[in-house]
Amino acid sequence: MFGSLILTAGLFAGVDTAAESANLATFTSYTQAWQTARDESRPMLVVLNPADGKAAAKPVHVGDLRKDAGLTKVLDNYVVAEVDTTTEHGKKVLEVFGSPKLPRVVVIDDHQEKQLFAISGQVSNTKLKGVLEKVKAGVTSTTSLNLDFLPKAKGDCPMCRARMGF
């Protein structure tokens, strides 16, 4: 977990987690979620939320998703980060992800190299469960998570880490 390169030059330090067990943890820090996913070779579910009432669609709360027993079972296979984009950390994560609209739900592969699914706005529990099951089974692959095109991106990205052998 320690010694990893931090996305965008250490801007994502500081973490707050809430968990009953390691698999049920929902990270509020993208950085710690990324580190955990990398260390455990698990895929990630990242939820970027707007302030309540500040977007056309309501925020996607992981706690609400976990009320669905079937979805909870699937979520246990993922490292989950629910990022509040109104915080300083959240604003930086949003800038790196470059989401056009919030809320944004992103699934990242178990090597933290590719975005396998991304959607802005509301997503039904049924659709999300289906996507998460397909990703875990290795069925889905859509887009690269190469962040080099972002003009303000500093530090490293998953592709940079791969090129450097991390």
DSSP file (Angstrom, degrees, kcal/mol; ACC not computed):
  #  RESIDUE AA STRUCTURE BP1 BP2  ACC     N-H-->O    O-->H-N    N-H-->O    O-->H-N    TCO  KAPPA ALPHA  PHI   PSI    X-CA   Y-CA   Z-CA
    1    1 A M    >         0   0    0      0, 0.0     3,-0.6     0, 0.0     2,-0.1   0.000 360.0 360.0 360.0 -41.9    0.0    0.0    0.0
    2    2 A F  T 3   +     0   0    0      1,-0.2     3,-0.1    33,-0.0     0, 0.0  -0.476 360.0  38.7 -85.1 159.1    2.8    2.4    0.9
    3    3 A G  T 3  S+     0   0    0      1,-0.3    -1,-0.2    -2,-0.1     2,-0.2   0.494  81.7 133.4  84.6   3.3    5.4    3.5   -1.6
    4    4 A S    <   -     0   0    0     -3,-0.6    -1,-0.3     1,-0.1     2,-0.3  -0.521  63.8-104.6 -85.2 156.0    3.0    3.8   -4.5
    5    5 A L        -     0   0    0     -2,-0.2     2,-0.4    -3,-0.1    -1,-0.1  -0.596  36.0-131.1 -76.5 139.7    3.0    6.7   -6.8
    6    6 A I    >>  -     0   0    0     -2,-0.3     3,-0.6     1,-0.1   150,-0.6  -0.774  24.0-104.3 -98.0 135.3    0.0    9.0   -6.1
    7    7 A L  H 3> S+Ab 155 156A   0     -2,-0.4     4,-0.5     1,-0.2     5,-0.4  -0.343 101.0   6.3 -56.2 128.7   -2.2   10.2   -8.9
    8    8 A T  H >4 S-     0   0    0    148,-0.9     3,-1.6   146,-0.6   147,-0.3   0.960 130.3 -55.4  54.5  64.4   -1.4   13.8   -9.7
    9    9 A A  H <4 S-     0   0    0     -3,-0.6    -1,-0.2     1,-0.3    -2,-0.2   0.788 102.3 -52.1  51.4  45.8    1.7   14.6   -7.6
   10   10 A G  H >< S+     0   0    0     -4,-0.5     3,-0.8     1,-0.1    -1,-0.3   0.663  95.9 132.5  74.9  16.2    0.4   13.6   -4.2
   11   11 A L  T <<  +     0   0    0     -3,-1.6    81,-0.1    -4,-0.5    -2,-0.1   0.641  64.0  61.8 -75.2 -12.0   -2.7   15.8   -4.4
   12   12 A F  T 3  S+     0   0    0     -5,-0.4    19,-0.3    80,-0.1    -1,-0.2  -0.040  71.1 131.8-108.2  32.7   -4.9   13.0   -3.1
   13   13 A A    <   +     0   0    0     -3,-0.8    76,-0.0    18,-0.1    18,-0.0  -0.438  40.9  60.3 -79.3 158.6   -3.5   12.4    0.3
   14   14 A G        -     0   0    0     -2,-0.1     2,-0.3    15,-0.1    18,-0.2   0.539  62.4-160.9  92.0 122.2   -5.7   12.1    3.3
   15   15 A V        -     0   0    0     16,-0.1     2,-0.4    14,-0.1    -1,-0.1  -0.957  19.8-168.2-141.2 151.6   -8.4    9.5    3.7
   16   16 A D        -     0   0    0     -2,-0.3    12,-1.7     2,-0.0     2,-0.3  -0.983  18.8-177.5-136.8 124.4  -11.5    8.7    5.5
   17   17 A T  E     -C   27   0B   0     -2,-0.4     2,-0.4    10,-0.2    10,-0.2  -0.909  16.6-161.0-124.8 153.9  -13.0    5.2    5.3
   18   18 A A  E     +C   26   0B   0      8,-1.1     8,-1.8    -2,-0.3     2,-0.3  -0.992  31.1 149.5-129.2 123.4  -16.1    3.6    6.7
   19   19 A A        -     0   0    0     -2,-0.4     6,-0.1     6,-0.2     3,-0.1  -0.999  45.0-166.2-156.6 148.9  -16.1   -0.1    6.8
   20   20 A E  S    S-     0   0    0      1,-0.4     2,-0.3    -2,-0.3    -1,-0.1   0.688  94.1  -2.7 -98.9 -31.3  -17.4   -3.2    8.6
   21   21 A S  S >> S-     0   0    0      1,-0.1     3,-0.7     0, 0.0     4,-0.6  -0.932  83.9 -95.1-148.6 169.5  -14.9   -5.4    6.8
   22   22 A A  G >4 S+     0   0    0     -2,-0.3     3,-0.9     1,-0.3    -1,-0.1   0.888 123.6  48.5 -58.0 -41.1  -12.2   -4.9    4.1
   23   23 A N  G 34 S+     0   0    0      1,-0.2    -1,-0.3    56,-0.1    55,-0.2   0.720 111.2  50.2 -74.4 -19.6  -14.6   -5.9    1.3
   24   24 A L  G <4 S+     0   0    0     -3,-0.7    -1,-0.2    55,-0.1    -2,-0.2   0.419  82.5 124.9 -97.1   1.9  -17.4   -3.7    2.5
   25   25 A A    <<  -     0   0    0     -3,-0.9    55,-0.8    -4,-0.6     2,-0.5  -0.334  43.9-162.1 -63.0 138.8  -15.2   -0.6    2.8
   26   26 A T  E     -Cd  18  80B   0     -8,-1.8    -8,-1.1    53,-0.1     2,-0.2  -0.971  14.7-150.1-120.3 113.0  -16.3    2.5    0.9
   27   27 A F  E     -Cd  17  81B   0     53,-3.0    55,-2.8    -2,-0.5   -10,-0.2  -0.566  17.8-163.6 -83.6 143.8  -13.5    4.9    0.5
   28   28 A T  S    S+     0   0    0    -12,-1.7     2,-0.5    -2,-0.2    56,-0.3   0.477  79.0  72.5 -97.8  -6.9  -14.0    8.6    0.3
   29   29 A S     >  -     0   0    0    -13,-0.3     4,-1.9     1,-0.2     5,-0.2  -0.939  66.6-157.5-110.1 122.7  -10.4    9.0   -1.1
   30   30 A Y  H  > S+     0   0    0     -2,-0.5     4,-3.0     1,-0.2     5,-0.2   0.897  94.2  58.3 -60.1 -40.0   -9.8    7.9   -4.6
   31   31 A T  H  > S+     0   0    0    -19,-0.3     4,-2.6     1,-0.2    -1,-0.2   0.929 108.0  42.4 -59.5 -49.5   -6.1    7.5   -3.7
   32   32 A Q  H  > S+     0   0    0    -20,-0.2     4,-2.4     2,-0.2    -1,-0.2   0.881 114.6  51.6 -68.4 -35.8   -6.6    5.0   -0.9
   33   33 A A  H  X S+     0   0    0     -4,-1.9     4,-2.8     2,-0.2    -2,-0.2   0.932 111.0  48.6 -63.1 -44.3   -9.1    3.1   -2.9
   34   34 A W  H  X S+     0   0    0     -4,-3.0     4,-2.7     2,-0.2    -2,-0.2   0.925 111.8  49.0 -60.7 -45.6   -6.7    3.0   -5.8
   35   35 A Q  H  X S+     0   0    0     -4,-2.6     4,-2.7     1,-0.2    -1,-0.2   0.914 113.2  46.9 -61.5 -43.3   -3.9    1.8   -3.6
   36   36 A T  H  X S+     0   0    0     -4,-2.4     4,-2.3     2,-0.2    -2,-0.2   0.926 112.5  49.5 -64.5 -45.3   -6.1   -0.9   -2.0
   37   37 A A  H  X>S+     0   0    0     -4,-2.8     5,-2.1     1,-0.2     4,-0.8   0.908 113.5  46.8 -61.0 -42.4   -7.3   -2.1   -5.4
   38   38 A R  H ><5S+     0   0    0     -4,-2.7     3,-0.7     2,-0.2    -2,-0.2   0.939 113.1  48.1 -64.7 -47.4   -3.8   -2.3   -6.7
   39   39 A D  H 3<5S+     0   0    0     -4,-2.7    -2,-0.2     1,-0.2    -1,-0.2   0.840 121.2  36.5 -62.8 -34.2   -2.5   -4.1   -3.6
   40   40 A E  H 3<5S-     0   0    0     -4,-2.3    -1,-0.2    -5,-0.2    -2,-0.2   0.412 104.1-126.2 -99.8   0.1   -5.4   -6.6   -3.8
   41   41 A S  T <<5 +     0   0    0     -4,-0.8    -3,-0.2    -3,-0.7    69,-0.1   0.930  61.9 142.1  50.5  50.6   -5.6   -6.9   -7.6
   42   42 A R      < -     0   0    0     -5,-2.1    -1,-0.2    -6,-0.2    36,-0.1  -0.899  53.8-110.3-118.7 149.0   -9.3   -6.0   -7.5
   43   43 A P        -     0   0    0      0, 0.0    36,-2.6     0, 0.0     2,-0.4  -0.285  34.5-128.3 -70.3 164.6  -11.3   -3.9   -9.8
   44   44 A M  E     -eF  79 108B   0     64,-2.4    64,-2.3    34,-0.2     2,-0.5  -0.885  12.5-157.3-118.1 146.8  -12.7   -0.5   -8.7
   45   45 A L  E     -eF  80 107B   0     34,-2.5    36,-2.8    -2,-0.4     2,-0.5  -0.992  19.9-169.8-115.4 118.9  -16.0    1.2   -8.7
   46   46 A V  E     -eF  81 106B   0     60,-3.3    60,-2.9    -2,-0.5     2,-0.5  -0.945   6.3-169.8-114.2 127.2  -15.6    4.9   -8.5
   47   47 A V  E     -eF  82 105B   0     34,-3.1    36,-3.4    -2,-0.5     2,-0.7  -0.970   4.5-163.5-117.3 119.0  -18.6    7.2   -7.9
   48   48 A L  E     -eF  83 104B   0     56,-3.1    56,-2.2    -2,-0.5    36,-0.2  -0.908  17.5-165.9-102.1 115.4  -18.1   10.9   -8.4
   49   49 A N  E     -e   84   0B   0     34,-3.1    36,-2.6    -2,-0.7    37,-0.2  -0.795  13.0-141.5-108.8 144.1  -21.0   12.8   -6.7
   50   50 A P        -     0   0    0      0, 0.0     2,-0.1     0, 0.0    36,-0.1  -0.353  46.1 -76.9 -83.2 174.4  -22.2   16.4   -6.9
   51   51 A A    >   -     0   0    0      1,-0.1     3,-2.4    -2,-0.1     4,-0.3  -0.478  66.8 -84.4 -65.8 146.2  -23.4   18.3   -4.0
   52   52 A D  T 3  S+     0   0    0      1,-0.3    -1,-0.1     2,-0.1     6,-0.1  -0.321 116.2   8.3 -54.7 129.1  -27.0   17.3   -3.1
   53   53 A G  T 3  S+     0   0    0      2,-0.1    -1,-0.3     4,-0.1     5,-0.1   0.466 103.1 101.3  79.9   2.1  -29.4   19.3   -5.3
   54   54 A K  S <  S+     0   0    0     -3,-2.4     2,-0.3     3,-0.1    -2,-0.1   0.402  75.6  52.3 -99.9   2.3  -26.6   20.7   -7.5
   55   55 A A  S    S-     0   0    0     -4,-0.3    -2,-0.1     2,-0.2    46,-0.0  -0.916  85.1-114.6-134.1 161.6  -27.0   18.4  -10.5
   56   56 A A  S    S+     0   0    0     -2,-0.3     2,-0.3    46,-0.2    -1,-0.1   0.884 105.5  49.5 -61.7 -38.9  -29.9   17.3  -12.7
   57   57 A A  S    S-     0   0    0     45,-0.6    -2,-0.2     1,-0.0    -4,-0.1  -0.764  95.4-111.2-101.7 148.6  -29.6   13.7  -11.3
   58   58 A K        -     0   0    0     -2,-0.3    -6,-0.1     1,-0.1    -2,-0.1  -0.416  45.1 -87.5 -75.4 154.7  -29.4   12.9   -7.7
   59   59 A P        -     0   0    0      0, 0.0     2,-0.8     0, 0.0    -1,-0.1  -0.175  35.1-121.6 -58.4 153.1  -26.1   11.6   -6.2
   60   60 A V        -     0   0    0    -12,-0.1     2,-0.5    -3,-0.1    44,-0.1  -0.886  29.6-161.8 -97.9 109.5  -25.4    7.8   -6.3
   61   61 A H    >>  -     0   0    0     -2,-0.8     4,-1.8     1,-0.1     3,-0.6  -0.830  16.2-149.7 -99.2 125.9  -24.8    6.8   -2.7
   62   62 A V  H 3> S+     0   0    0     -2,-0.5     4,-2.4     1,-0.3     5,-0.2   0.855  98.3  61.3 -61.0 -35.8  -23.1    3.4   -2.2
   63   63 A G  H 34 S+     0   0    0      1,-0.2     4,-0.3     2,-0.2    -1,-0.3   0.879 105.4  47.5 -57.7 -38.1  -25.0    3.0    1.0
   64   64 A D  H X4 S+     0   0    0     -3,-0.6     3,-1.1     1,-0.2     4,-0.3   0.881 109.6  52.9 -69.9 -38.2  -28.2    3.0   -1.0
   65   65 A L  H >< S+     0   0    0     -4,-1.8     3,-1.6     1,-0.3     7,-0.2   0.879 103.0  58.7 -63.0 -36.9  -26.8    0.6   -3.5
   66   66 A R  T 3< S+     0   0    0     -4,-2.4    -1,-0.3     1,-0.3    -2,-0.2   0.589  87.1  75.6 -72.2  -9.0  -25.9   -1.8   -0.7
   67   67 A K  T <  S+     0   0    0     -3,-1.1     2,-0.8    -4,-0.3    -1,-0.3   0.711  80.6  80.2 -71.7 -19.4  -29.6   -2.0    0.3
   68   68 A D  S <> S-     0   0    0     -3,-1.6     4,-2.7    -4,-0.3     3,-0.2  -0.815  75.7-154.6 -88.8 110.6  -30.0   -4.3   -2.7
   69   69 A A  H  > S+     0   0    0     -2,-0.8     4,-1.9     1,-0.2    -1,-0.2   0.863  91.9  50.3 -57.5 -40.5  -28.8   -7.7   -1.5
   70   70 A G  H  > S+     0   0    0      1,-0.2     4,-1.3     2,-0.2    -1,-0.2   0.899 113.0  45.7 -65.3 -40.6  -27.9   -8.9   -5.0
   71   71 A L  H  > S+     0   0    0     -3,-0.2     4,-2.9    -6,-0.2    -2,-0.2   0.870 108.4  57.1 -70.5 -37.3  -25.9   -5.7   -5.8
   72   72 A T  H  X S+     0   0    0     -4,-2.7     4,-1.6    -7,-0.2    -2,-0.2   0.911 104.1  52.9 -59.0 -42.9  -24.2   -5.9   -2.4
   73   73 A K  H  < S+     0   0    0     -4,-1.9    -1,-0.2     1,-0.2    -2,-0.2   0.894 113.4  43.1 -60.7 -40.0  -22.9   -9.4   -3.2
   74   74 A V  H >< S+     0   0    0     -4,-1.3     3,-1.8     1,-0.2    -2,-0.2   0.895 109.4  57.0 -72.5 -40.8  -21.5   -8.1   -6.5
   75   75 A L  H >< S+     0   0    0     -4,-2.9     3,-2.2     1,-0.3    -1,-0.2   0.787  90.9  72.9 -61.5 -27.6  -20.0   -5.0   -4.9
   76   76 A D  T 3< S+     0   0    0     -4,-1.6    -1,-0.3     1,-0.3    -2,-0.2   0.686  90.2  60.2 -62.0 -16.9  -18.1   -7.1   -2.4
   77   77 A N  T <  S+     0   0    0     -3,-1.8     2,-0.3    -4,-0.2    -1,-0.3   0.510 102.2  67.7 -84.5  -5.7  -15.8   -8.0   -5.4
   78   78 A Y  S <  S-     0   0    0     -3,-2.2     2,-0.6   -55,-0.2   -34,-0.2  -0.798  79.1-125.2-118.0 152.9  -14.8   -4.4   -5.9
   79   79 A V  E     - e   0  44B   0    -36,-2.6   -34,-2.5    -2,-0.3     2,-0.5  -0.891  40.6-151.9 -89.7 125.2  -12.9   -1.7   -4.1
   80   80 A V  E     -de  26  45B   0    -55,-0.8   -53,-3.0    -2,-0.6     2,-0.5  -0.864  18.7-175.5-111.8 131.3  -15.4    1.1   -3.9
   81   81 A A  E     -de  27  46B   0    -36,-2.8   -34,-3.1    -2,-0.5     2,-0.6  -0.990   5.8-170.2-123.3 124.5  -14.7    4.9   -3.8
   82   82 A E  E     - e   0  47B   0    -55,-2.8     2,-0.5    -2,-0.5   -34,-0.2  -0.945  17.3-165.2-112.7 108.1  -17.5    7.4   -3.3
   83   83 A V  E     - e   0  48B   0    -36,-3.4   -34,-3.1    -2,-0.6     2,-0.8  -0.834  16.6-144.8-106.0 125.3  -16.0   10.8   -3.9
   84   84 A D  E >   - e   0  49B   0     -2,-0.5     3,-1.5   -56,-0.3     6,-0.5  -0.785  10.3-158.6 -85.4 111.1  -17.7   14.1   -2.9
   85   85 A T  T 3  S+     0   0    0    -36,-2.6    -1,-0.1    -2,-0.8   -34,-0.1   0.416  83.2  71.5 -77.0   3.8  -16.7   16.5   -5.7
   86   86 A T  T 3  S+     0   0    0    -37,-0.2    -1,-0.3   -36,-0.1     2,-0.1   0.604  84.8  82.3 -90.9 -12.2  -17.4   19.5   -3.5
   87   87 A T  S <> S-     0   0    0     -3,-1.5     4,-2.5     1,-0.1     5,-0.2  -0.434  94.3-110.1 -84.6 165.2  -14.3   18.8   -1.3
   88   88 A E  H  > S+     0   0    0      2,-0.2     4,-1.6     1,-0.2     5,-0.1   0.929 121.9  46.4 -59.5 -45.8  -10.8   19.9   -2.3
   89   89 A H  H  > S+     0   0    0      1,-0.2     4,-2.2     2,-0.2    -1,-0.2   0.927 112.4  50.8 -60.9 -46.5   -9.8   16.2   -2.9
   90   90 A G  H  > S+     0   0    0     -6,-0.5     4,-2.7     1,-0.2    -2,-0.2   0.860 106.4  54.2 -62.3 -37.6  -13.0   15.6   -4.9
   91   91 A K  H  X S+     0   0    0     -4,-2.5     4,-2.0     2,-0.2    -1,-0.2   0.884 109.8  47.8 -64.2 -38.3  -12.4   18.6   -7.1
   92   92 A K  H  X S+     0   0    0     -4,-1.6     4,-2.0     2,-0.2    -2,-0.2   0.894 112.0  48.7 -70.7 -39.8   -9.0   17.3   -8.0
   93   93 A V  H  X S+     0   0    0     -4,-2.2     4,-2.6     2,-0.2     5,-0.2   0.927 111.3  50.7 -64.2 -44.2  -10.3   13.8   -8.7
   94   94 A L  H  X>S+     0   0    0     -4,-2.7     4,-2.4     1,-0.2     5,-0.8   0.897 108.3  52.7 -59.9 -41.3  -13.1   15.3  -10.9
   95   95 A E  H  <5S+     0   0    0     -4,-2.0    -1,-0.2     2,-0.2    -2,-0.2   0.908 111.3  46.2 -61.7 -42.2  -10.5   17.3  -12.8
   96   96 A V  H  <5S+     0   0    0     -4,-2.0    -2,-0.2     1,-0.2    -1,-0.2   0.910 116.1  44.1 -68.1 -42.2   -8.4   14.2  -13.5
   97   97 A F  H  <5S-     0   0    0     -4,-2.6    -2,-0.2    -5,-0.1    -1,-0.2   0.792  93.8-151.4 -73.9 -26.5  -11.5   12.2  -14.6
   98   98 A G  T  <5 -     0   0    0     -4,-2.4    -3,-0.2    -5,-0.2    -4,-0.1   0.863  18.9-170.5  61.6  38.1  -12.8   15.1  -16.6
   99   99 A S      < -     0   0    0     -5,-0.8    -1,-0.2     1,-0.1     3,-0.1  -0.410  19.6-151.0 -67.0 131.8  -16.4   14.0  -16.2
  100  100 A P  S    S+     0   0    0      0, 0.0     2,-0.3     0, 0.0    -1,-0.1   0.779  77.8   8.7 -72.2 -26.3  -18.8   16.0  -18.4
  101  101 A K  S    S-     0   0    0      2,-0.0    20,-0.2    20,-0.0   -46,-0.1  -0.993  87.2 -85.5-155.9 148.9  -21.7   15.6  -16.0
  102  102 A L  S    S+     0   0    0     -2,-0.3   -45,-0.6    18,-0.2   -46,-0.2  -0.819  91.9  44.0-114.3 155.2  -22.4   14.3  -12.4
  103  103 A P  S    S-     0   0    0      0, 0.0    18,-3.5     0, 0.0     2,-0.4   0.606  74.4-172.4 -70.4 159.0  -22.9   11.9  -10.9
  104  104 A R  E     -FG  48 120B   0    -56,-2.2   -56,-3.1    16,-0.3     2,-0.5  -0.989  10.5-164.4-125.3 129.6  -20.4    9.8  -12.7
  105  105 A V  E     +FG  47 119B   0     14,-2.9    14,-2.1    -2,-0.4     2,-0.4  -0.971  13.8 179.2-116.8 124.2  -20.0    6.0  -12.2
  106  106 A V  E     -FG  46 118B   0    -60,-2.9   -60,-3.3    -2,-0.5     2,-0.5  -0.981  18.0-157.0-130.4 136.4  -16.8    4.4  -13.4
  107  107 A V  E     -FG  45 117B   0     10,-2.8     9,-3.2    -2,-0.4    10,-1.3  -0.966  14.7-165.8-111.8 126.6  -15.6    0.8  -13.3
  108  108 A I  E     -FG  44 115B   0    -64,-2.3   -64,-2.4    -2,-0.5     7,-0.2  -0.908  24.4-107.5-114.9 139.8  -11.8    0.3  -13.5
  109  109 A D    >   -     0   0    0      5,-2.3     3,-1.7    -2,-0.4   -65,-0.2   0.011  36.2 -98.3 -61.7 170.1  -10.1   -3.0  -14.2
  110  110 A D  T 3  S+     0   0    0      1,-0.3    -1,-0.1   -67,-0.2   -68,-0.1   0.484 124.3  52.5 -75.0  -1.2   -8.2   -5.0  -11.6
  111  111 A H  T 3  S-     0   0    0      3,-0.1    -1,-0.3   -70,-0.1    -2,-0.1   0.366 108.0-124.5-106.0   0.4   -4.9   -3.6  -12.8
  112  112 A Q  S <  S+     0   0    0     -3,-1.7    -2,-0.1     2,-0.2     3,-0.1   0.870  82.3 109.8  56.3  41.6   -6.1    0.0  -12.6
  113  113 A E        +     0   0    0      1,-0.2    32,-1.6    45,-0.1     2,-0.4   0.652  68.6  37.1-113.9 -26.0   -5.2    0.5  -16.3
  114  114 A K  E     - H   0 144B   0     30,-0.2    -5,-2.3    31,-0.1     2,-0.7  -0.972  65.9-129.8-135.9 144.1   -8.5    0.8  -18.1
  115  115 A Q  E     -GH 108 143B   0     28,-1.1    28,-2.0    -2,-0.4    27,-0.5  -0.835  25.4-177.7 -83.5 122.3  -12.0    2.3  -17.6
  116  116 A L  E     +     0   0B   0     -9,-3.2     2,-0.3    -2,-0.7    -8,-0.2   0.684  67.6   8.8 -95.5 -21.4  -14.2   -0.6  -18.4
  117  117 A F  E     +G  107   0B   0    -10,-1.3   -10,-2.8    -3,-0.1    -1,-0.3  -0.963  62.6 173.2-158.1 139.3  -17.5    1.2  -18.0
  118  118 A A  E     +G  106   0B   0     -2,-0.3     2,-0.3   -12,-0.2   -12,-0.2  -0.969   3.4 168.1-151.4 137.1  -18.5    4.9  -17.4
  119  119 A I  E     -G  105   0B   0    -14,-2.1   -14,-2.9    -2,-0.3     2,-0.4  -0.993  21.8-144.2-148.2 141.9  -21.8    6.6  -17.2
  120  120 A S  E     +G  104   0B   0     -2,-0.3   -16,-0.3   -16,-0.2     2,-0.2  -0.848  68.4  18.4-103.9 144.9  -22.9   10.1  -16.1
  121  121 A G  S    S-     0   0    0    -18,-3.5     2,-0.1    -2,-0.4   -16,-0.1  -0.489 109.9 -16.6  93.8-167.6  -26.3   10.5  -14.4
  122  122 A Q        -     0   0    0     -2,-0.2     2,-0.4   -20,-0.1    -2,-0.1  -0.422  55.2-168.1 -74.2 145.9  -28.4    7.9  -12.8
  123  123 A V        -     0   0    0     -2,-0.1    -2,-0.1    -4,-0.1    -4,-0.0  -0.999  24.5-117.2-132.6 135.0  -27.8    4.2  -13.4
  124  124 A S     >  -     0   0    0     -2,-0.4     4,-2.7     1,-0.1     5,-0.2  -0.336  19.5-121.6 -70.9 153.0  -30.3    1.6  -12.4
  125  125 A N  H  > S+     0   0    0      1,-0.2     4,-2.8     2,-0.2     5,-0.2   0.882 114.1  54.2 -58.2 -39.6  -29.3   -1.1   -9.8
  126  126 A T  H  > S+     0   0    0      2,-0.2     4,-2.2     1,-0.2    -1,-0.2   0.927 110.7  44.0 -63.1 -46.4  -30.1   -3.7  -12.4
  127  127 A K  H  > S+     0   0    0      2,-0.2     4,-2.5     1,-0.2    -2,-0.2   0.927 115.1  48.7 -65.5 -44.5  -27.8   -2.2  -15.1
  128  128 A L  H  X S+     0   0    0     -4,-2.7     4,-2.8     1,-0.2     5,-0.2   0.920 111.0  50.2 -62.4 -43.6  -25.0   -1.6  -12.6
  129  129 A K  H  X S+     0   0    0     -4,-2.8     4,-2.4    -5,-0.2    -1,-0.2   0.920 111.2  49.6 -60.0 -44.1  -25.2   -5.1  -11.2
  130  130 A G  H  X S+     0   0    0     -4,-2.2     4,-2.1    -5,-0.2    -2,-0.2   0.909 112.3  46.9 -61.7 -43.5  -25.1   -6.5  -14.8
  131  131 A V  H  X S+     0   0    0     -4,-2.5     4,-2.7     2,-0.2     5,-0.2   0.934 112.5  49.4 -64.5 -46.4  -22.1   -4.4  -15.7
  132  132 A L  H  X S+     0   0    0     -4,-2.8     4,-2.3     1,-0.2    -2,-0.2   0.882 111.3  49.6 -63.0 -38.6  -20.2   -5.3  -12.5
  133  133 A E  H  X S+     0   0    0     -4,-2.4     4,-1.7    -5,-0.2    -1,-0.2   0.913 112.3  47.8 -65.4 -42.1  -20.9   -9.0  -13.0
  134  134 A K  H  <>S+     0   0    0     -4,-2.1     5,-2.9     2,-0.2     4,-0.5   0.918 112.2  48.8 -65.2 -43.5  -19.7   -8.8  -16.7
  135  135 A V  H ><5S+     0   0    0     -4,-2.7     3,-1.4     1,-0.2    -2,-0.2   0.933 110.7  50.1 -62.7 -45.5  -16.5   -7.0  -15.7
  136  136 A K  H 3<5S+     0   0    0     -4,-2.3    -1,-0.2     1,-0.3    -2,-0.2   0.844 110.2  51.3 -62.3 -32.8  -15.7   -9.4  -12.9
  137  137 A A  T 3<5S-     0   0    0     -4,-1.7    -1,-0.3    -5,-0.2    -2,-0.2   0.524 118.3-114.5 -81.1  -5.9  -16.2  -12.3  -15.4
  138  138 A G  T < 5S+     0   0    0     -3,-1.4    -3,-0.2    -4,-0.5    -2,-0.1   0.702  81.1 121.7  83.6  19.6  -13.8  -10.6  -17.8
  139  139 A V      < +     0   0    0     -5,-2.9     2,-0.3    -6,-0.2    -4,-0.2   0.837  56.2  65.2 -84.9 -34.8  -16.4   -9.9  -20.5
  140  140 A T        +     0   0    0     -6,-0.5     2,-0.3    -9,-0.2   -23,-0.1  -0.718  43.1 153.3-102.7 139.4  -16.2   -6.1  -20.8
  141  141 A S        +     0   0    0     -2,-0.3   -25,-0.2   -25,-0.1     3,-0.1  -0.823  11.6 147.4-156.4 120.2  -13.5   -3.8  -22.0
  142  142 A T        +     0   0    0    -27,-0.5     2,-0.3     1,-0.3   -26,-0.2   0.778  53.2  13.7-122.3 -55.4  -14.2   -0.4  -23.5
  143  143 A T  E     -H  115   0B   0    -28,-2.0   -28,-1.1     2,-0.0    -1,-0.3  -0.937  62.9-113.9-137.5 151.3  -11.8    2.4  -23.0
  144  144 A S  E     -H  114   0B   0     -2,-0.3   -30,-0.2   -30,-0.2    -3,-0.0  -0.480  15.8-140.1 -79.1 150.9   -8.3    3.2  -21.9
  145  145 A L        +     0   0    0    -32,-1.6     2,-0.7    -2,-0.2    14,-0.4  -0.202  48.7 146.6-101.3  39.5   -7.6    5.2  -18.7
  146  146 A N        -     0   0    0      1,-0.1     3,-0.4    12,-0.1    -2,-0.1  -0.695  24.6-177.0 -79.4 113.6   -4.7    7.1  -20.3
  147  147 A L    >   +     0   0    0     -2,-0.7     3,-1.5     1,-0.2     6,-0.2   0.247  51.0 107.3 -97.6  12.3   -4.9   10.5  -18.7
  148  148 A D  T 3   +     0   0    0      1,-0.3    -1,-0.2     3,-0.0     5,-0.1   0.763  68.7  66.6 -62.6 -25.4   -2.0   12.0  -20.7
  149  149 A F  T 3  S+     0   0    0     -3,-0.4    -1,-0.3     3,-0.0    -2,-0.1   0.644  75.1 101.5 -73.8 -13.7   -4.4   14.1  -22.8
  150  150 A L    X   -     0   0    0     -3,-1.5     3,-1.0     1,-0.2   -54,-0.0  -0.601  66.2-149.1 -75.2 123.0   -5.5   16.3  -19.8
  151  151 A P  T 3  S+     0   0    0      0, 0.0    -1,-0.2     0, 0.0    -3,-0.0   0.806  94.3  40.2 -64.8 -30.2   -3.6   19.6  -20.0
  152  152 A K  T 3  S+     0   0    0    -57,-0.1     2,-0.3     2,-0.1   -56,-0.1   0.404  83.6 123.0-100.0   2.5   -3.4   20.1  -16.2
  153  153 A A    <   +     0   0    0     -3,-1.0     2,-0.3    -6,-0.2     4,-0.1  -0.480  38.2 180.0 -69.1 128.9   -2.7   16.5  -15.3
  154  154 A K        +     0   0    0     -2,-0.3  -146,-0.6     2,-0.1     2,-0.4  -0.798  44.0  18.2-121.5 165.2    0.6   16.3  -13.3
  155  155 A G  B    S-A    7   0A   0   -147,-0.3     2,-0.2    -2,-0.3  -148,-0.1  -0.595 103.0 -29.0  82.8-129.2    2.4   13.4  -11.8
  156  156 A D  B     -b    7   0A   0   -150,-0.6  -148,-0.9    -2,-0.4    -2,-0.1  -0.717  43.0-159.6-125.6 173.0    1.5    9.9  -13.0
  157  157 A C     >  -     0   0    0     -2,-0.2     4,-2.7  -150,-0.1     5,-0.2  -0.895  44.1 -93.8-141.1 169.0   -1.3    7.9  -14.5
  158  158 A P  H  > S+     0   0    0      0, 0.0     4,-1.9     0, 0.0     5,-0.1   0.890 126.9  49.1 -56.0 -40.0   -2.0    4.2  -14.7
  159  159 A M  H  > S+     0   0    0    -14,-0.4     4,-2.3     2,-0.2     5,-0.2   0.883 110.6  51.0 -67.7 -37.2   -0.4    4.0  -18.2
  160  160 A C  H  > S+     0   0    0      1,-0.2     4,-2.0     2,-0.2    -1,-0.2   0.920 108.9  51.0 -64.9 -42.8    2.7    6.0  -16.9
  161  161 A R  H  <>S+     0   0    0     -4,-2.7     5,-2.9     1,-0.2     4,-0.5   0.895 110.0  50.5 -61.1 -39.2    3.0    3.6  -14.0
  162  162 A A  H ><5S+     0   0    0     -4,-1.9     3,-1.0    -5,-0.2    -1,-0.2   0.913 109.7  49.5 -65.3 -42.9    2.9    0.6  -16.4
  163  163 A R  H 3<5S+     0   0    0     -4,-2.3    -1,-0.2     1,-0.2    -2,-0.2   0.837 112.0  49.3 -64.5 -32.3    5.6    2.1  -18.6
  164  164 A M  T 3<5S-     0   0    0     -4,-2.0    -1,-0.2    -5,-0.2    -2,-0.2   0.475 118.8-110.9 -87.3  -2.4    7.8    2.7  -15.6
  165  165 A G  T < 5       0   0    0     -3,-1.0    -3,-0.2    -4,-0.5    -2,-0.1   0.687 360.0 360.0  85.2  18.0    7.3   -0.8  -14.3
  166  166 A F      <       0   0    0     -5,-2.9    -4,-0.2    -6,-0.2    -5,-0.1   0.432 360.0 360.0 -93.1 360.0    5.2   -0.1  -11.3
